[in-house]
Amino acid sequence: MTLKAIQYNDGVLTLLDQTKLPHDITYIDYTDYEAVAIAIEDMVVRGAPAIGITAAYGVVLGALQYNGETSFSHYMESVIKRLANTRPTAINLLWALNRMEKEVTEDVNPTIKALEALAETIFEEDKKINEQIGHHTLSLIQPNTTFITHCNPGSLATSMLGTATAGFYLAHEQGIPFKVFSDETRPRFQGALTAFELSQAGIDVTTITDSTAASVLQQQEVTAVIVGCDRVALNGDVVNKIGTLPLAIAANFYNVPFYVAAPTPTFDLTVRSGNDIPIEERNTREVTHIQEIQIAADVPVYNPAFDITPNHLITGLITEHGIIEANEHDITKLFEEIGG
């Protein structure tokens, strides 16, 4: 079974409601950009690439809702600003919206056509990036190797194969036997979605709690840890879902390579280090409740959505252009070569 996280057709954006997975497969149709913004905030759609793609289509829906009460460009500015304020950490969101904003003119119908075409281009570009990252990851996946991943860097978080999981899908297609341990990734359990989609593809995957990862690194012959990311700073620091940092520390302690699948749209060369990246704090209820059941005492809760993994803990950044070291020199050189 192949699930599509994002679909668009003739003014209707359809999102897979990931808050209901893996138990219920529900799709929601959107024709209103404000509803799309809320869907991003509520994590109906999640994963940096998927958020960027969804926001691009949200701009299209906003343009289609224009009623002529103000200038079109001024109205579109407010649409883009609303979508930009949904999730502050994942840079793909702003990357996609900045591209969409450049297409806006006062000519309504031509702009709508241009926006639709660009949103589709962003979607298709992500597919190619997924596949290229997968090919560069394949060299790590030899017969009977073992990996740990965190959060959901998979197909549900992107347009097709995922980032950190892309190599898993390609290796499985080639009949290479390997094993994946997937951190469940509390408090939003995105890693459970990784386990769900990998198992649906027939890949050997085992769910572990985040706190079990160090024991797996101690007791198993783990080949590498491969995670995704939401933003990469100029110096190679990586911001990813909370729990990535302790996983990187544990991998470093046990001398296990730690790789980050990093599409170039997740690089932010305007920030020198991870300390300059805003870290989203989410509702405390995510920690205190599972669905409607309270599991925590009535005490203060600290619930950052992301953490910062310093570059010295990262073995390599797997980009669509190859694997590079997590440092300013290699990152700058890459973007000079690709003209970024």
C-alpha positions as a Markdown table, in Angstrom:
| # | Residue | x | y | z |
|---|---|---|---|---|
| 1 | Met | 0.0 | 0.0 | 0.0 |
| 2 | Thr | 1.4 | 3.4 | -1.0 |
| 3 | Leu | 0.1 | 6.4 | 0.9 |
| 4 | Lys | 0.4 | 9.9 | -0.6 |
| 5 | Ala | 0.8 | 12.6 | 1.9 |
| 6 | Ile | 0.0 | 15.5 | -0.5 |
| 7 | Gln | -2.1 | 15.6 | -3.6 |
| 8 | Tyr | -3.4 | 18.6 | -5.6 |
| 9 | Asn | -6.0 | 18.7 | -8.4 |
| 10 | Asp | -7.8 | 21.7 | -9.9 |
| 11 | Gly | -7.9 | 24.0 | -6.8 |
| 12 | Val | -8.2 | 21.2 | -4.2 |
| 13 | Leu | -5.4 | 20.3 | -1.9 |
| 14 | Thr | -5.7 | 16.8 | -0.4 |
| 15 | Leu | -3.7 | 15.9 | 2.7 |
| 16 | Leu | -3.3 | 12.6 | 4.5 |
| 17 | Asp | -4.2 | 13.3 | 8.1 |
| 18 | Gln | -1.1 | 12.0 | 9.8 |
| 19 | Thr | -2.5 | 12.7 | 13.3 |
| 20 | Lys | -4.7 | 9.6 | 12.8 |
| 21 | Leu | -2.1 | 7.2 | 11.5 |
| 22 | Pro | -1.3 | 4.4 | 11.7 |
| 23 | His | -4.8 | 3.3 | 12.8 |
| 24 | Asp | -7.0 | 5.4 | 10.5 |
| 25 | Ile | -6.2 | 6.4 | 6.9 |
| 26 | Thr | -8.1 | 9.7 | 6.4 |
| 27 | Tyr | -7.7 | 12.2 | 3.7 |
| 28 | Ile | -8.9 | 15.8 | 4.0 |
| 29 | Asp | -9.7 | 18.2 | 1.1 |
| 30 | Tyr | -8.7 | 21.9 | 1.4 |
| 31 | Thr | -9.8 | 24.9 | -0.6 |
| 32 | Asp | -9.0 | 27.5 | 2.0 |
| 33 | Tyr | -5.5 | 28.7 | 2.8 |
| 34 | Glu | -6.3 | 29.4 | 6.5 |
| 35 | Ala | -7.4 | 25.8 | 6.9 |
| 36 | Val | -4.1 | 24.7 | 5.3 |
| 37 | Ala | -2.2 | 26.9 | 7.8 |
| 38 | Ile | -4.0 | 25.3 | 10.7 |
| 39 | Ala | -3.2 | 21.8 | 9.2 |
| 40 | Ile | 0.5 | 22.7 | 9.2 |
| 41 | Glu | 0.3 | 24.0 | 12.8 |
| 42 | Asp | -1.7 | 20.9 | 14.0 |
| 43 | Met | 0.7 | 18.5 | 12.2 |
| 44 | Val | -1.9 | 17.0 | 9.9 |
| 45 | Val | 1.1 | 17.3 | 7.5 |
| 46 | Arg | 4.6 | 17.1 | 8.9 |
| 47 | Gly | 8.2 | 16.8 | 7.8 |
| 48 | Ala | 10.2 | 19.8 | 6.5 |
| 49 | Pro | 9.9 | 19.0 | 2.8 |
| 50 | Ala | 6.2 | 18.2 | 3.0 |
| 51 | Ile | 5.5 | 21.4 | 5.0 |
| 52 | Gly | 7.2 | 23.4 | 2.2 |
| 53 | Ile | 5.2 | 21.7 | -0.5 |
| 54 | Thr | 2.0 | 22.1 | 1.4 |
| 55 | Ala | 2.6 | 25.8 | 2.0 |
| 56 | Ala | 3.3 | 26.3 | -1.7 |
| 57 | Tyr | -0.1 | 24.9 | -2.5 |
| 58 | Gly | -1.6 | 26.9 | 0.3 |
| 59 | Val | -0.4 | 30.0 | -1.6 |
| 60 | Val | -2.2 | 28.8 | -4.7 |
| 61 | Leu | -5.4 | 28.3 | -2.7 |
| 62 | Gly | -5.1 | 31.8 | -1.2 |
| 63 | Ala | -4.8 | 33.2 | -4.7 |
| 64 | Leu | -7.9 | 31.3 | -5.8 |
| 65 | Gln | -9.8 | 32.9 | -2.9 |
| 66 | Tyr | -9.0 | 36.5 | -3.9 |
| 67 | Asn | -12.2 | 38.6 | -3.9 |
| 68 | Gly | -11.0 | 41.9 | -5.2 |
| 69 | Glu | -11.5 | 43.9 | -2.0 |
| 70 | Thr | -7.9 | 45.0 | -1.9 |
| 71 | Ser | -4.9 | 45.0 | -4.2 |
| 72 | Phe | -4.0 | 41.4 | -5.2 |
| 73 | Ser | -0.3 | 41.8 | -4.3 |
| 74 | His | -1.2 | 43.2 | -0.9 |
| 75 | Tyr | -3.6 | 40.4 | -0.3 |
| 76 | Met | -1.1 | 37.8 | -1.3 |
| 77 | Glu | 1.4 | 39.3 | 1.0 |
| 78 | Ser | -1.0 | 38.6 | 3.9 |
| 79 | Val | -1.6 | 35.0 | 2.7 |
| 80 | Ile | 2.2 | 34.3 | 2.5 |
| 81 | Lys | 2.8 | 35.9 | 5.9 |
| 82 | Arg | 0.1 | 33.7 | 7.5 |
| 83 | Leu | 1.6 | 30.5 | 6.1 |
| 84 | Ala | 5.1 | 31.6 | 7.0 |
| 85 | Asn | 4.1 | 32.0 | 10.7 |
| 86 | Thr | 2.9 | 28.4 | 11.0 |
| 87 | Arg | 6.1 | 26.6 | 12.0 |
| 88 | Pro | 9.2 | 28.7 | 12.7 |
| 89 | Thr | 12.0 | 26.1 | 12.5 |
| 90 | Ala | 11.8 | 24.2 | 9.3 |
| 91 | Ile | 13.5 | 26.3 | 6.7 |
| 92 | Asn | 11.8 | 24.5 | 3.7 |
| 93 | Leu | 8.7 | 26.4 | 4.6 |
| 94 | Leu | 10.3 | 29.8 | 4.1 |
| 95 | Trp | 12.3 | 28.5 | 1.1 |
| 96 | Ala | 9.2 | 27.5 | -0.7 |
| 97 | Leu | 7.2 | 30.6 | 0.2 |
| 98 | Asn | 10.0 | 33.0 | -0.9 |
| 99 | Arg | 10.0 | 31.3 | -4.3 |
| 100 | Met | 6.2 | 31.6 | -4.5 |
| 101 | Glu | 6.3 | 35.3 | -3.5 |
| 102 | Lys | 8.5 | 36.1 | -6.4 |
| 103 | Glu | 5.7 | 35.0 | -8.8 |
| 104 | Val | 3.1 | 37.4 | -7.5 |
| 105 | Thr | 2.1 | 40.3 | -9.8 |
| 106 | Glu | -1.1 | 42.4 | -10.0 |
| 107 | Asp | -2.3 | 40.3 | -12.9 |
| 108 | Val | -4.5 | 37.8 | -11.0 |
| 109 | Asn | -5.1 | 35.0 | -13.5 |
| 110 | Pro | -1.6 | 34.8 | -14.9 |
| 111 | Thr | -0.2 | 34.8 | -11.4 |
| 112 | Ile | -2.5 | 32.0 | -10.3 |
| 113 | Lys | -1.3 | 29.9 | -13.3 |
| 114 | Ala | 2.3 | 30.7 | -12.4 |
| 115 | Leu | 1.8 | 29.8 | -8.8 |
| 116 | Glu | 0.2 | 26.5 | -9.6 |
| 117 | Ala | 3.1 | 25.7 | -12.0 |
| 118 | Leu | 5.7 | 26.6 | -9.4 |
| 119 | Ala | 4.0 | 24.6 | -6.6 |
| 120 | Glu | 4.0 | 21.6 | -8.9 |
| 121 | Thr | 7.7 | 22.2 | -9.7 |
| 122 | Ile | 8.6 | 22.3 | -6.0 |
| 123 | Phe | 6.7 | 19.0 | -5.6 |
| 124 | Glu | 8.5 | 17.4 | -8.5 |
| 125 | Glu | 11.9 | 18.8 | -7.5 |
| 126 | Asp | 11.5 | 17.1 | -4.1 |
| 127 | Lys | 10.9 | 13.8 | -5.7 |
| 128 | Lys | 14.2 | 14.0 | -7.6 |
| 129 | Ile | 16.0 | 15.1 | -4.4 |
| 130 | Asn | 14.6 | 12.1 | -2.6 |
| 131 | Glu | 15.8 | 9.7 | -5.2 |
| 132 | Gln | 19.3 | 11.3 | -5.5 |
| 133 | Ile | 19.8 | 11.2 | -1.7 |
| 134 | Gly | 18.7 | 7.6 | -1.8 |
| 135 | His | 21.3 | 6.7 | -4.3 |
| 136 | His | 24.1 | 8.4 | -2.3 |
| 137 | Thr | 22.9 | 6.5 | 0.8 |
| 138 | Leu | 23.0 | 3.1 | -0.9 |
| 139 | Ser | 26.8 | 2.8 | -0.4 |
| 140 | Leu | 26.1 | 2.5 | 3.3 |
| 141 | Ile | 23.6 | -0.3 | 3.0 |
| 142 | Gln | 25.4 | -3.5 | 2.5 |
| 143 | Pro | 23.9 | -7.0 | 3.1 |
| 144 | Asn | 23.0 | -7.6 | 6.8 |
| 145 | Thr | 23.6 | -4.1 | 8.0 |
| 146 | Thr | 21.7 | -2.4 | 10.8 |
| 147 | Phe | 20.5 | 1.2 | 11.1 |
| 148 | Ile | 18.8 | 3.5 | 13.6 |
| 149 | Thr | 16.6 | 6.4 | 12.5 |
| 150 | His | 14.6 | 9.0 | 14.4 |
| 151 | Cys | 11.4 | 10.9 | 13.8 |
| 152 | Asn | 9.8 | 10.5 | 10.3 |
| 153 | Pro | 12.2 | 11.3 | 7.5 |
| 154 | Gly | 10.2 | 9.1 | 5.2 |
| 155 | Ser | 7.8 | 9.2 | 2.3 |
| 156 | Leu | 5.0 | 10.7 | 4.5 |
| 157 | Ala | 7.2 | 13.6 | 5.3 |
| 158 | Thr | 8.2 | 14.3 | 1.7 |
| 159 | Ser | 6.9 | 13.8 | -1.9 |
| 160 | Met | 8.0 | 10.2 | -2.5 |
| 161 | Leu | 10.9 | 8.2 | -0.9 |
| 162 | Gly | 11.8 | 10.4 | 2.1 |
| 163 | Thr | 15.2 | 11.7 | 2.9 |
| 164 | Ala | 16.9 | 9.4 | 5.5 |
| 165 | Thr | 14.6 | 6.5 | 4.4 |
| 166 | Ala | 15.2 | 6.9 | 0.6 |
| 167 | Gly | 18.2 | 4.6 | 0.6 |
| 168 | Phe | 16.2 | 2.0 | 2.6 |
| 169 | Tyr | 13.6 | 1.9 | -0.1 |
| 170 | Leu | 16.1 | 1.6 | -3.0 |
| 171 | Ala | 18.1 | -1.1 | -1.2 |
| 172 | His | 15.0 | -3.1 | -0.5 |
| 173 | Glu | 14.1 | -2.9 | -4.2 |
| 174 | Gln | 17.5 | -4.4 | -4.9 |
| 175 | Gly | 16.9 | -7.3 | -2.5 |
| 176 | Ile | 19.5 | -6.2 | 0.0 |
| 177 | Pro | 18.7 | -7.6 | 3.5 |
| 178 | Phe | 19.1 | -5.0 | 6.3 |
| 179 | Lys | 17.4 | -4.0 | 9.5 |
| 180 | Val | 16.1 | -0.7 | 10.8 |
| 181 | Phe | 15.4 | 0.4 | 14.4 |
| 182 | Ser | 13.0 | 3.3 | 14.4 |
| 183 | Asp | 12.8 | 5.6 | 17.5 |
| 184 | Glu | 9.1 | 6.2 | 18.2 |
| 185 | Thr | 10.0 | 9.9 | 18.7 |
| 186 | Arg | 7.9 | 11.3 | 21.6 |
| 187 | Pro | 5.9 | 13.3 | 22.2 |
| 188 | Arg | 4.3 | 13.2 | 18.7 |
| 189 | Phe | 5.4 | 9.7 | 17.8 |
| 190 | Gln | 6.5 | 10.5 | 14.3 |
| 191 | Gly | 8.9 | 7.5 | 14.4 |
| 192 | Ala | 5.9 | 5.2 | 14.7 |
| 193 | Leu | 4.9 | 6.5 | 11.2 |
| 194 | Thr | 8.4 | 5.6 | 9.9 |
| 195 | Ala | 7.9 | 2.1 | 11.3 |
| 196 | Phe | 4.4 | 2.0 | 9.7 |
| 197 | Glu | 5.5 | 3.0 | 6.2 |
| 198 | Leu | 8.7 | 0.9 | 6.2 |
| 199 | Ser | 6.7 | -2.2 | 7.3 |
| 200 | Gln | 4.1 | -1.5 | 4.6 |
| 201 | Ala | 7.0 | -1.7 | 2.1 |
| 202 | Gly | 8.2 | -5.0 | 3.5 |
| 203 | Ile | 11.3 | -3.6 | 5.1 |
| 204 | Asp | 12.6 | -5.2 | 8.4 |
| 205 | Val | 11.8 | -2.5 | 11.0 |
| 206 | Thr | 11.6 | -2.6 | 14.8 |
| 207 | Thr | 10.1 | 0.2 | 16.9 |
| 208 | Ile | 12.1 | 1.3 | 20.0 |
| 209 | Thr | 11.5 | 4.0 | 22.5 |
| 210 | Asp | 13.8 | 6.9 | 22.2 |
| 211 | Ser | 15.5 | 5.9 | 25.5 |
| 212 | Thr | 16.3 | 2.5 | 24.1 |
| 213 | Ala | 18.5 | 3.7 | 21.3 |
| 214 | Ala | 21.7 | 3.8 | 23.4 |
| 215 | Ser | 21.1 | 0.2 | 24.5 |
| 216 | Val | 20.7 | -0.8 | 20.9 |
| 217 | Leu | 24.0 | 1.0 | 20.0 |
| 218 | Gln | 25.6 | -0.8 | 22.9 |
| 219 | Gln | 24.2 | -4.3 | 22.2 |
| 220 | Gln | 23.8 | -4.5 | 18.4 |
| 221 | Glu | 26.3 | -4.0 | 15.6 |
| 222 | Val | 24.8 | -0.8 | 14.3 |
| 223 | Thr | 26.2 | 0.3 | 11.0 |
| 224 | Ala | 25.1 | 3.9 | 11.2 |
| 225 | Val | 22.4 | 6.2 | 12.5 |
| 226 | Ile | 20.7 | 8.1 | 9.6 |
| 227 | Val | 18.3 | 10.9 | 10.4 |
| 228 | Gly | 16.6 | 13.7 | 8.5 |
| 229 | Cys | 16.7 | 17.4 | 9.4 |
| 230 | Asp | 14.7 | 20.6 | 9.4 |
| 231 | Arg | 17.5 | 23.1 | 9.1 |
| 232 | Val | 21.3 | 23.1 | 8.6 |
| 233 | Ala | 23.3 | 26.1 | 9.6 |
| 234 | Leu | 26.4 | 27.4 | 7.7 |
| 235 | Asn | 28.8 | 25.7 | 10.1 |
| 236 | Gly | 27.0 | 22.3 | 9.7 |
| 237 | Asp | 25.0 | 22.3 | 12.9 |
| 238 | Val | 21.7 | 20.5 | 12.4 |
| 239 | Val | 18.3 | 21.2 | 13.8 |
| 240 | Asn | 16.0 | 18.2 | 13.8 |
| 241 | Lys | 13.2 | 16.7 | 15.9 |
| 242 | Ile | 13.8 | 16.7 | 19.6 |
| 243 | Gly | 15.7 | 13.5 | 20.6 |
| 244 | Thr | 18.2 | 13.8 | 17.7 |
| 245 | Leu | 20.9 | 15.3 | 19.9 |
| 246 | Pro | 21.0 | 12.5 | 22.6 |
| 247 | Leu | 21.0 | 9.9 | 19.7 |
| 248 | Ala | 24.0 | 11.7 | 18.2 |
| 249 | Ile | 25.8 | 11.8 | 21.5 |
| 250 | Ala | 25.2 | 8.1 | 22.1 |
| 251 | Ala | 26.3 | 7.2 | 18.6 |
| 252 | Asn | 29.5 | 9.2 | 19.1 |
| 253 | Phe | 30.1 | 7.4 | 22.4 |
| 254 | Tyr | 29.9 | 4.0 | 20.7 |
| 255 | Asn | 31.8 | 5.1 | 17.6 |
| 256 | Val | 28.8 | 4.6 | 15.3 |
| 257 | Pro | 28.7 | 6.9 | 12.3 |
| 258 | Phe | 26.0 | 9.5 | 12.5 |
| 259 | Tyr | 24.6 | 10.8 | 9.1 |
| 260 | Val | 22.1 | 13.5 | 8.4 |
| 261 | Ala | 20.1 | 13.3 | 5.1 |
| 262 | Ala | 20.0 | 17.0 | 4.2 |
| 263 | Pro | 18.4 | 18.2 | 1.0 |
| 264 | Thr | 19.9 | 21.5 | -0.1 |
| 265 | Pro | 16.6 | 23.4 | 0.6 |
| 266 | Thr | 17.1 | 22.6 | 4.3 |
| 267 | Phe | 20.4 | 24.6 | 4.4 |
| 268 | Asp | 20.2 | 28.1 | 5.7 |
| 269 | Leu | 23.4 | 29.9 | 4.9 |
| 270 | Thr | 22.2 | 33.0 | 6.6 |
| 271 | Val | 22.7 | 31.5 | 10.1 |
| 272 | Arg | 26.2 | 30.8 | 11.2 |
| 273 | Ser | 25.4 | 28.1 | 13.8 |
| 274 | Gly | 22.5 | 26.1 | 15.2 |
| 275 | Asn | 22.3 | 28.6 | 18.1 |
| 276 | Asp | 20.9 | 31.2 | 15.7 |
| 277 | Ile | 18.0 | 29.0 | 14.6 |
| 278 | Pro | 14.6 | 29.6 | 16.3 |
| 279 | Ile | 13.4 | 26.5 | 18.2 |
| 280 | Glu | 9.6 | 26.0 | 18.2 |
| 281 | Glu | 8.0 | 25.3 | 21.5 |
| 282 | Arg | 4.7 | 23.5 | 21.2 |
| 283 | Asn | 1.6 | 23.0 | 23.4 |
| 284 | Thr | 2.3 | 21.3 | 26.7 |
| 285 | Arg | -0.6 | 19.0 | 26.1 |
| 286 | Glu | 1.5 | 17.0 | 23.6 |
| 287 | Val | 3.5 | 15.9 | 26.6 |
| 288 | Thr | 0.9 | 15.6 | 29.3 |
| 289 | His | -1.7 | 13.7 | 27.2 |
| 290 | Ile | -1.9 | 10.9 | 24.7 |
| 291 | Gln | -5.1 | 11.6 | 22.7 |
| 292 | Glu | -7.5 | 12.5 | 25.5 |
| 293 | Ile | -5.8 | 10.6 | 28.3 |
| 294 | Gln | -3.7 | 12.5 | 30.8 |
| 295 | Ile | -0.4 | 10.7 | 31.5 |
| 296 | Ala | 1.6 | 13.3 | 33.4 |
| 297 | Ala | 1.3 | 15.1 | 36.7 |
| 298 | Asp | 0.1 | 18.7 | 36.9 |
| 299 | Val | 3.6 | 20.3 | 36.8 |
| 300 | Pro | 5.3 | 22.7 | 34.4 |
| 301 | Val | 6.2 | 21.2 | 31.0 |
| 302 | Tyr | 9.1 | 22.1 | 28.6 |
| 303 | Asn | 8.2 | 21.0 | 25.1 |
| 304 | Pro | 10.7 | 22.1 | 22.4 |
| 305 | Ala | 9.9 | 20.5 | 19.1 |
| 306 | Phe | 13.5 | 20.4 | 17.9 |
| 307 | Asp | 17.1 | 20.2 | 19.2 |
| 308 | Ile | 20.5 | 21.3 | 17.9 |
| 309 | Thr | 23.1 | 18.7 | 17.0 |
| 310 | Pro | 26.5 | 20.3 | 16.8 |
| 311 | Asn | 28.6 | 19.6 | 13.7 |
| 312 | His | 31.4 | 17.7 | 15.4 |
| 313 | Leu | 28.9 | 14.8 | 16.2 |
| 314 | Ile | 28.0 | 14.5 | 12.5 |
| 315 | Thr | 29.9 | 12.1 | 10.3 |
| 316 | Gly | 28.4 | 13.4 | 7.1 |
| 317 | Leu | 25.6 | 15.3 | 5.5 |
| 318 | Ile | 23.9 | 13.3 | 2.7 |
| 319 | Thr | 22.7 | 15.8 | 0.1 |
| 320 | Glu | 21.3 | 15.2 | -3.3 |
| 321 | His | 24.7 | 16.1 | -4.7 |
| 322 | Gly | 26.7 | 13.6 | -2.5 |
| 323 | Ile | 27.9 | 13.2 | 1.0 |
| 324 | Ile | 29.9 | 16.1 | 2.5 |
| 325 | Glu | 31.4 | 16.9 | 5.9 |
| 326 | Ala | 29.4 | 19.1 | 8.3 |
| 327 | Asn | 31.5 | 22.2 | 8.2 |
| 328 | Glu | 31.4 | 25.6 | 6.7 |
| 329 | His | 34.1 | 24.9 | 4.1 |
| 330 | Asp | 32.4 | 21.9 | 2.6 |
| 331 | Ile | 28.9 | 23.5 | 2.7 |
| 332 | Thr | 30.2 | 26.8 | 1.1 |
| 333 | Lys | 32.0 | 24.8 | -1.6 |
| 334 | Leu | 28.8 | 22.8 | -2.4 |
| 335 | Phe | 26.7 | 25.9 | -2.8 |
| 336 | Glu | 29.4 | 27.5 | -5.0 |
| 337 | Glu | 29.4 | 24.4 | -7.2 |
| 338 | Ile | 25.6 | 24.3 | -7.6 |
| 339 | Gly | 25.2 | 28.0 | -7.9 |
| 340 | Gly | 23.2 | 28.4 | -4.7 |
